[in-house]
Amino acid sequence: MTRIPEDDRNIMEKAIYLPMVLIILNRDLTVVEKSPFKLKRPYIALIEETMKTIQRELREVKQYMKNNSLKVIETKRDDAFTMYTFLYKGYEEAHNYFNPRIRNKVQELMEFYYLKQNSSQ
């Protein structure tokens, strides 16, 4: 049983997932820039705007975590699982995440941000 409230745990998980989304978008940006697309600019603009949105949200997550004494530390990784230690206001909890679940959540977030970016234009 976790002592961390769901809202705070969700914020802590964003601190895990959002940097991963940024890494993937950065790689995708490089691929698009080097690709033979006839019109690259719309793809580049979409990726860059999505990255800006995620960076803003990540900054807010980090600020919230700092203000509320929250911390996430990756402690162990193997082929199937990644373990994180969540530090919450003096409490320490180990959380084990199945790597395919992480990948699926990152993919879900990418889709969310792309659709959000697309709908705001």
C-alpha positions as CSV (number, residue, x, y, z in Angstrom):
1,M,0.0,0.0,0.0
2,T,1.4,3.4,-1.0
3,R,1.3,6.4,1.3
4,I,1.6,8.7,-1.7
5,P,-1.8,10.3,-2.7
6,E,-2.8,9.5,-6.3
7,D,-2.4,13.1,-7.5
8,D,1.2,13.4,-6.3
9,R,2.0,9.9,-7.6
10,N,0.7,11.0,-11.0
11,I,3.0,14.0,-10.9
12,M,5.9,11.8,-10.0
13,E,5.2,9.5,-12.8
14,K,5.1,12.4,-15.2
15,A,8.6,13.2,-14.0
16,I,9.5,9.7,-15.3
17,Y,7.5,9.8,-18.6
18,L,7.9,13.3,-19.9
19,P,11.7,13.2,-20.2
20,M,11.4,10.0,-22.2
21,V,8.8,11.6,-24.5
22,L,11.3,14.5,-25.1
23,I,14.1,12.1,-25.9
24,I,11.9,10.3,-28.5
25,L,10.7,13.6,-30.1
26,N,14.3,14.8,-30.3
27,R,15.3,11.6,-32.2
28,D,12.2,12.0,-34.4
29,L,13.1,15.6,-35.2
30,T,16.6,14.5,-36.3
31,V,15.1,11.8,-38.5
32,V,12.6,14.2,-40.1
33,E,15.3,16.8,-40.7
34,K,17.4,14.1,-42.5
35,S,14.5,12.5,-44.4
36,P,13.7,12.9,-48.0
37,F,10.3,14.5,-47.3
38,K,9.4,17.1,-49.9
39,L,7.8,19.4,-47.3
40,K,9.6,18.9,-43.9
41,R,8.7,22.1,-42.3
42,P,5.1,21.1,-41.1
43,Y,6.5,18.0,-39.4
44,I,9.4,19.9,-37.9
45,A,7.0,22.6,-36.6
46,L,4.7,20.0,-35.1
47,I,7.5,18.2,-33.3
48,E,9.0,21.5,-32.1
49,E,5.8,22.9,-30.8
50,T,5.0,19.6,-29.1
51,M,8.4,19.6,-27.4
52,K,7.8,23.2,-26.2
53,T,4.5,22.1,-24.6
54,I,6.1,19.1,-22.9
55,Q,9.0,21.2,-21.7
56,R,6.6,23.7,-20.1
57,E,4.7,20.9,-18.4
58,L,7.9,19.2,-17.2
59,R,9.1,22.5,-15.8
60,E,5.8,22.8,-13.8
61,V,6.1,19.2,-12.6
62,K,9.7,19.8,-11.4
63,Q,8.6,23.0,-9.6
64,Y,5.7,21.2,-7.9
65,M,8.0,18.4,-6.9
66,K,10.6,20.8,-5.5
67,N,7.9,22.8,-3.6
68,N,6.4,19.6,-2.1
69,S,9.6,17.6,-1.3
70,L,9.0,15.0,-3.9
71,K,11.7,13.1,-5.7
72,V,12.0,10.2,-8.2
73,I,15.2,8.2,-8.6
74,E,15.8,5.3,-11.0
75,T,17.4,2.6,-8.9
76,K,17.5,-0.5,-11.1
77,R,16.8,-1.5,-14.7
78,D,16.8,-4.8,-16.5
79,D,15.2,-6.2,-19.6
80,A,11.7,-6.4,-18.2
81,F,11.4,-3.9,-15.3
82,T,12.7,-0.6,-14.1
83,M,12.6,0.2,-10.4
84,Y,12.2,3.8,-9.1
85,T,12.5,5.1,-5.6
86,F,9.8,7.7,-4.8
87,L,10.8,10.0,-2.0
88,Y,7.6,11.6,-0.6
89,K,7.8,14.1,2.3
90,G,10.2,11.9,4.3
91,Y,8.8,8.5,3.1
92,E,10.6,6.3,0.7
93,E,8.8,3.8,-1.5
94,A,10.1,1.4,-4.2
95,H,7.9,1.2,-7.4
96,N,8.6,-1.4,-10.1
97,Y,7.4,-0.6,-13.6
98,F,7.1,-3.2,-16.4
99,N,9.1,-1.7,-19.3
100,P,6.4,-2.4,-22.0
101,R,4.0,-0.5,-19.7
102,I,6.4,2.5,-19.7
103,R,6.7,2.3,-23.5
104,N,2.9,2.2,-23.9
105,K,2.5,5.1,-21.5
106,V,5.1,7.2,-23.4
107,Q,3.3,6.4,-26.7
108,E,0.0,7.3,-25.2
109,L,1.4,10.7,-24.0
110,M,2.9,11.3,-27.4
111,E,-0.4,10.8,-29.1
112,F,-2.1,13.0,-26.5
113,Y,0.4,15.9,-27.0
114,Y,0.3,15.6,-30.8
115,L,-3.5,15.7,-30.9
116,K,-3.6,18.5,-28.3
117,Q,-1.0,20.4,-30.4
118,N,-3.0,19.7,-33.6
119,S,-6.3,20.8,-32.1
120,S,-4.9,24.1,-30.8
121,Q,-4.0,25.3,-34.3
